Amino acid sequence: MEIKNDLILALDVMSESEAVKICSDVKDYIDTIKIGYPLALAEGLEIIKTLKDQFGFKVICDFKVADIDATNSKICDETFKAGADAIICHGFVGSDSVQACLDMADKHEKELFLLTEMSHPGAKMFLQENADAIAKMGVDMKITNFVAPATRLDRLSDIRDIVGEDAFIISPGVGKQGGDGKKTLQYSNAIIVGRSIYESENPKQSCEDLIKSLK
């Protein structure tokens, strides 16, 4: 997946009107957005098509799919039918559940991102100790897209070593969570930024300043 300016906007706002306004402000700087449950639950899956049609964005649905294989298959199917270009799934549920997501992504000719380790402090409690194994599982399953944290560069580096240089990694946690975008891009293919842009008084300027800081 090619990502303009190595930047993905995490659009975790709660209304279509707010989403459209922010997208209008930053559309010249990005071509990929990530939406999660906040916006999808508030506006329905139709918001995917709305933002794609209006702005031409690629849309990654960060639904962190983490159920049994049959349920995962249904979640991914509906998400891809709604127009998503990619979906993010958890790896801790095991290979059968992940395979269901991968099979559905292949069926729709879309992409799957495997979440190895999250960016918040709580990820250290249970997820971090298994993140390397999750990444290795993804490699064994021939998954090529991964999510790994910008907030812990040592962990991001370790995961890069496991998945290899040809894998595509996107990293949340830059900005409000304290991750450094430029340093993250030494290991990651793209950074994910949310609140630093969409909570800004001037999202366009914040987006421009962030991109300049990555040079």
Order of alpha helices (4+ residues) and beta strands (2+ residues): beta-alpha-beta-alpha-alpha-beta-alpha-beta-alpha-beta-alpha-beta-alpha-beta-alpha-beta-alpha-alpha
